[in-house]
Amino acid sequence: MNSPISIAPMMDWTDRHCRYFLRLLTPSAFLYTEMVTAAAVHHGDADRFLRFNEEEHPLALQLGGSDPEWMANATRKASGYGYDEININVGCPSDRVQSGQFGACLMAEPRTVATCLQAMQAETSVPVTVKTRIGINDEDSYEFLRQFVVCQAEAGCRKFLIHARIAILEGLSPKDNRSIPPLNYERVYRLKREFPELTVVINGGLTELSSIERALCHVDGAMIGRQAYHQPYFLTELEHHFNPHWPLPDRYEIVQAMLPYIESVLAAGEPLHRVTRHMLGLYAGQPGARAWRRYISEHAHRPGAGTEVLIDALKAMRVAA
């Protein structure tokens, strides 16, 4: 089934190990990679940045950049990996991203984004989409958002993922930019009303089923960010709500399902903590959750640590509960 739910790209979090774990929690939500810069694909080991597990589909690659040639080159390389969508980052407010002339600052350069978009579309058969904010700095109006979206739509974009906050590019950290600028869902809803032919996915502050259902009365999809990472079991509850025939797994079953994957990661020479760091929130809100987190945090980094760490963490949790 096509799910109205997607999981936001989150730097240093939604890597391929995290996405494999999230896929066990939600078979149908659309997953997004953490942002990969076009420069990294151009200059570095493209396979390291682009490879993923087949189980992750449907999956979008999020690219950051503002050079049409580099963005096209990254898209061309990515097309051989089988992504279901390529997404342009026009939402990240960090200083590092701004210094590279991409992310949210590109809202002020709609023609640059459109030129990248068209260059990328020429290199792939899958949709090229845009993730953006509703404004930046003093440009905090519906008209500013509308003009940006119209420019991209005229270039061929049909899907927009919109974080319903402006980005303050000076004076606020990326963390503060995720919470201090007020949410303005109505601006996103108005965009969908005016352009019903576009697919509009809303992002920002969606942490409860009730708020997600309200949003879906107005737009095509809801994107979940940090809630999905800190309380991942929330995704299974969402999946079961929108797909009631799906057998809801319990947390223990999810841990057991991760063990063969973790064994394969260890066999490939990667350390345990690269996977288990994404699993710390699985028992959030449950008796013994702190013991689960503590045991994994203290033992997963140790040389030679294996899947027994998770088994022992389950035991420690039962004792603590």
Wavefront OBJ file of the C-alpha trace (Angstrom):
o trace
v 0.000 0.000 0.000
v 1.051 3.603 -0.498
v 1.505 5.132 2.921
v 0.856 8.816 3.676
v 3.755 8.644 6.157
v 7.396 9.386 5.443
v 10.451 9.603 7.690
v 12.495 12.786 7.484
v 16.131 12.872 6.419
v 18.144 13.484 9.592
v 21.861 14.176 9.540
v 23.978 11.562 11.332
v 20.857 9.548 12.085
v 19.075 8.134 9.039
v 21.990 6.118 7.710
v 21.436 2.698 6.145
v 21.576 0.866 9.491
v 18.955 3.169 10.945
v 16.754 2.793 7.875
v 16.934 -1.007 8.016
v 15.772 -0.830 11.625
v 12.979 1.636 10.809
v 11.780 -0.564 7.958
v 11.072 -3.362 10.433
v 8.852 -0.913 12.313
v 6.982 0.368 9.265
v 6.842 -1.652 6.036
v 5.244 1.099 3.957
v 6.492 4.523 5.108
v 8.699 6.373 2.628
v 12.271 6.561 3.969
v 14.809 9.298 3.227
v 18.580 9.127 3.491
v 20.469 11.633 5.543
v 21.636 14.436 3.278
v 24.500 13.521 0.958
v 26.318 16.418 -0.657
v 26.824 16.379 -4.409
v 30.439 17.340 -3.729
v 30.964 14.216 -1.609
v 29.614 12.008 -4.394
v 31.722 13.901 -6.935
v 35.018 13.798 -5.031
v 34.649 10.809 -2.706
v 33.762 7.140 -2.642
v 30.300 7.283 -4.218
v 29.450 3.732 -3.196
v 30.027 4.548 0.467
v 27.477 7.340 0.256
v 24.934 5.733 -2.082
v 24.652 2.036 -1.250
v 21.694 0.789 0.744
v 19.864 -2.402 1.673
v 17.181 -3.574 -0.745
v 14.786 -3.941 2.197
v 14.739 -0.145 2.566
v 12.424 0.532 -0.408
v 10.597 2.826 -0.887
v 13.617 5.073 -0.389
v 14.626 8.564 -1.474
v 18.157 9.938 -1.691
v 18.452 13.499 -0.414
v 21.145 15.528 -2.151
v 22.610 18.855 -1.056
v 24.198 21.244 -3.495
v 23.703 24.211 -5.780
v 25.925 23.412 -8.754
v 23.729 21.971 -11.533
v 26.574 19.953 -13.035
v 27.517 18.345 -9.715
v 23.880 17.720 -8.790
v 23.314 16.091 -12.182
v 26.465 14.003 -11.792
v 25.360 12.796 -8.336
v 21.920 11.948 -9.718
v 23.464 10.047 -12.614
v 25.579 7.974 -10.230
v 22.603 7.421 -7.898
v 20.378 6.240 -10.750
v 22.328 2.987 -10.908
v 21.480 2.184 -7.293
v 17.704 2.058 -7.711
v 16.408 4.855 -5.495
v 12.693 5.575 -5.760
v 13.098 9.364 -5.576
v 15.843 11.987 -5.542
v 15.245 14.932 -3.199
v 16.894 18.366 -3.133
v 17.667 19.822 0.293
v 16.374 23.402 0.496
v 15.595 23.205 4.200
v 18.741 22.692 6.286
v 19.751 25.895 8.121
v 23.206 24.947 9.439
v 26.180 27.269 8.956
v 28.158 24.499 7.265
v 25.410 23.976 4.721
v 25.055 27.708 4.101
v 28.782 28.048 3.506
v 28.389 25.445 0.778
v 25.576 27.483 -0.747
v 22.822 24.943 -0.311
v 20.101 24.104 2.160
v 17.567 26.676 3.319
v 19.508 29.650 1.965
v 18.571 28.434 -1.526
v 14.987 29.549 -0.955
v 16.359 32.987 -1.883
v 17.699 31.508 -5.147
v 14.712 29.766 -6.735
v 16.180 29.884 -10.256
v 19.321 28.118 -9.063
v 17.207 25.344 -7.533
v 15.115 25.085 -10.700
v 18.228 24.800 -12.856
v 19.550 22.007 -10.621
v 16.171 20.325 -10.721
v 16.051 20.241 -14.514
v 19.643 19.042 -14.783
v 18.859 16.235 -12.353
v 15.634 15.253 -14.116
v 17.642 14.722 -17.297
v 19.689 12.048 -15.498
v 16.956 9.927 -13.916
v 13.540 8.417 -14.565
v 12.412 8.712 -10.928
v 10.819 11.858 -9.465
v 13.075 14.700 -8.397
v 11.469 16.456 -5.431
v 12.178 19.415 -3.155
v 12.244 19.626 0.651
v 11.972 23.212 1.852
v 10.910 25.536 4.646
v 8.001 27.990 4.439
v 10.387 30.958 4.463
v 13.747 32.274 5.607
v 14.728 35.179 7.857
v 12.472 38.171 7.102
v 10.922 36.429 4.103
v 8.020 35.119 6.117
v 4.983 35.284 3.870
v 2.780 32.991 1.844
v 3.725 34.878 -1.300
v 7.436 34.119 -0.799
v 6.709 30.405 -0.426
v 4.309 30.470 -3.350
v 6.816 32.113 -5.690
v 9.475 29.575 -4.752
v 7.130 26.627 -5.325
v 5.801 27.995 -8.612
v 9.352 28.347 -9.916
v 10.105 24.704 -9.107
v 6.745 23.471 -10.431
v 7.390 25.238 -13.730
v 10.723 23.385 -13.862
v 8.890 20.084 -13.479
v 8.759 19.365 -9.744
v 5.513 17.704 -8.671
v 6.234 16.841 -5.031
v 7.152 19.197 -2.207
v 8.059 18.249 1.365
v 7.548 21.338 3.474
v 8.779 21.939 7.013
v 6.117 24.310 8.297
v 8.576 26.718 9.952
v 10.755 29.463 8.577
v 14.514 29.074 8.943
v 16.476 31.774 10.750
v 19.853 31.639 9.060
v 21.759 33.788 11.550
v 21.492 33.679 15.319
v 19.749 30.315 15.704
v 21.401 26.909 15.806
v 20.040 24.066 13.664
v 18.574 22.604 16.859
v 16.787 25.855 17.711
v 15.572 26.154 14.137
v 13.650 22.925 14.662
v 11.626 24.362 17.535
v 11.792 28.142 18.016
v 10.289 29.484 14.777
v 6.543 28.906 15.184
v 4.750 26.287 13.146
v 2.439 27.586 10.435
v 0.525 24.634 9.047
v -2.081 26.889 7.431
v 0.481 28.279 4.997
v 1.192 24.750 3.769
v -2.511 23.908 3.611
v -3.153 27.037 1.555
v -0.474 25.984 -0.910
v -2.180 22.623 -1.399
v -5.570 24.303 -1.872
v -4.161 26.596 -4.540
v -2.177 23.853 -6.288
v -4.184 20.633 -5.869
v -2.228 19.009 -8.696
v 0.969 19.073 -6.603
v 1.819 16.452 -3.990
v 2.382 18.260 -0.698
v 3.871 16.515 2.352
v 3.959 18.446 5.626
v 6.736 18.203 8.216
v 7.253 19.713 11.666
v 5.846 19.015 15.113
v 3.878 15.916 14.134
v 4.297 13.707 17.182
v 0.810 12.263 17.727
v -1.628 10.302 15.607
v -4.319 12.959 16.136
v -2.147 15.761 14.749
v -1.131 13.609 11.796
v -4.746 12.782 10.977
v -5.686 16.468 11.131
v -2.860 17.340 8.752
v -3.876 14.617 6.320
v -7.275 16.273 5.963
v -5.441 19.068 4.130
v -2.322 17.636 2.475
v -1.155 14.415 0.841
v 1.326 13.179 3.399
v 2.938 13.680 6.804
v 6.675 13.496 7.417
v 7.838 12.416 10.885
v 11.241 13.567 12.141
v 12.766 13.214 15.585
v 9.730 11.477 17.036
v 10.525 8.565 14.719
v 14.079 8.398 16.046
v 13.555 8.962 19.756
v 10.377 6.860 19.992
v 10.586 4.530 16.998
v 7.829 2.185 18.144
v 5.450 5.052 17.373
v 5.986 4.072 13.733
v 4.545 0.608 14.266
v 1.443 2.172 15.787
v 1.119 4.506 12.794
v 1.609 1.618 10.378
v -1.054 -0.443 12.092
v -3.458 2.517 12.055
v -3.140 3.071 8.311
v -2.679 -0.633 7.499
v -4.774 -2.511 10.103
v -4.214 -5.901 8.428
v -0.472 -5.665 9.128
v 0.385 -7.862 12.144
v 1.736 -5.500 14.782
v 5.107 -6.821 16.064
v 6.108 -6.293 19.672
v 9.437 -4.733 20.588
v 11.063 -8.052 21.439
v 10.210 -9.402 17.963
v 11.834 -6.349 16.401
v 15.031 -6.928 18.387
v 15.082 -10.560 17.279
v 14.530 -9.520 13.657
v 17.549 -7.186 13.859
v 19.988 -9.891 15.012
v 20.703 -11.508 11.603
v 21.248 -8.068 10.074
v 23.618 -7.099 12.864
v 25.554 -10.339 12.358
v 26.012 -9.447 8.681
v 27.210 -5.947 9.595
v 29.725 -7.371 12.087
v 30.916 -9.891 9.507
v 31.587 -6.982 7.136
v 33.905 -5.482 9.737
v 31.728 -2.717 11.169
v 31.431 -2.277 14.939
v 28.244 -3.079 16.811
v 27.527 0.443 18.022
v 26.990 1.730 14.481
v 23.733 -0.207 14.452
v 22.697 -0.286 18.094
v 22.927 3.493 18.573
v 19.783 3.719 16.468
v 17.917 1.239 18.656
v 18.268 3.023 22.000
v 14.762 4.501 21.836
v 12.952 1.257 21.031
v 11.714 0.803 24.600
v 11.066 4.502 25.283
v 8.292 4.873 27.820
v 8.417 1.200 28.833
v 9.465 -0.272 32.200
v 13.220 -0.819 32.202
v 13.871 1.501 29.246
v 16.706 3.265 31.043
v 18.465 -0.047 31.750
v 18.124 -0.984 28.057
v 19.741 2.269 26.950
v 22.455 2.189 29.590
v 23.514 -1.399 28.961
v 23.809 -0.907 25.211
v 25.589 2.440 25.595
v 28.139 0.950 27.993
v 28.834 -2.294 26.120
v 28.302 -1.810 22.376
v 31.542 0.157 21.917
v 33.740 -2.548 23.444
v 36.102 -4.440 21.153
v 34.536 -7.665 19.899
v 31.019 -6.715 21.045
v 28.364 -8.779 19.297
v 24.653 -9.499 19.332
v 24.924 -10.843 22.875
v 24.920 -7.198 23.995
v 21.298 -6.858 22.895
v 20.331 -10.151 24.515
v 21.936 -9.061 27.779
v 20.325 -5.625 27.497
v 16.925 -7.321 27.358
v 17.808 -9.255 30.506
v 19.003 -6.091 32.274
v 15.777 -4.385 31.330
v 13.651 -7.182 32.763
v 15.602 -7.052 36.025
v 15.243 -3.276 36.256
v 11.526 -3.397 35.485
l 1 2 3 4 5 6 7 8 9 10 11 12 13 14 15 16 17 18 19 20 21 22 23 24 25 26 27 28 29 30 31 32 33 34 35 36 37 38 39 40 41 42 43 44 45 46 47 48 49 50 51 52 53 54 55 56 57 58 59 60 61 62 63 64 65 66 67 68 69 70 71 72 73 74 75 76 77 78 79 80 81 82 83 84 85 86 87 88 89 90 91 92 93 94 95 96 97 98 99 100 101 102 103 104 105 106 107 108 109 110 111 112 113 114 115 116 117 118 119 120 121 122 123 124 125 126 127 128 129 130 131 132 133 134 135 136 137 138 139 140 141 142 143 144 145 146 147 148 149 150 151 152 153 154 155 156 157 158 159 160 161 162 163 164 165 166 167 168 169 170 171 172 173 174 175 176 177 178 179 180 181 182 183 184 185 186 187 188 189 190 191 192 193 194 195 196 197 198 199 200 201 202 203 204 205 206 207 208 209 210 211 212 213 214 215 216 217 218 219 220 221 222 223 224 225 226 227 228 229 230 231 232 233 234 235 236 237 238 239 240 241 242 243 244 245 246 247 248 249 250 251 252 253 254 255 256 257 258 259 260 261 262 263 264 265 266 267 268 269 270 271 272 273 274 275 276 277 278 279 280 281 282 283 284 285 286 287 288 289 290 291 292 293 294 295 296 297 298 299 300 301 302 303 304 305 306 307 308 309 310 311 312 313 314 315 316 317 318 319 320 321
